[in-house]
């Protein structure tokens, strides 16, 4: 079997303003560091449309920017078309995984959906908790989990591309 020449990843949470844009921006940062932006693309989406068009949460932006990670993007809702566009769809928690799977058009699309935390190596969390209603420590934990998992996601994809 021939290896693919490019790969695309979609990070998904509930509102697409905290966890999934953190995934997108941390992963984009890694892609730039590893000179992989021409072979791997990423985006983020939410399972609801309540925040469509809004920038990532300021508290998440501040947390990532303190780590030297630039933050950009605007919230959008996942669509059925995303199953065609993306090779891997990473959900931040079980609720959002169920929501994403419920709109998957077929078995092949469902196979693309994986829990983000399955890529975490240094943390034993089964979900990336939603920090929206908590304090700064919640955003720090999310950033820690995202950085941990994103490195393994990149390792996983690089093996497939080689």
Secondary structure, 3 states (H helix, E strand, C coil): CCCCCCEEEEEEECCCCCHHHHHHHHHHHHHHHCCCCCCEEEEEEECCCCCCCCCCCHHHHHHHHCCCCCCCCCCCECCCCHHHHCCEEEECCHHHHHHHHHHCCCHHHHHCEEEHHHHCCCCCCCCCCCCCCCCHHHHHHHHHHHHHHHHHHHHHHHHHHC
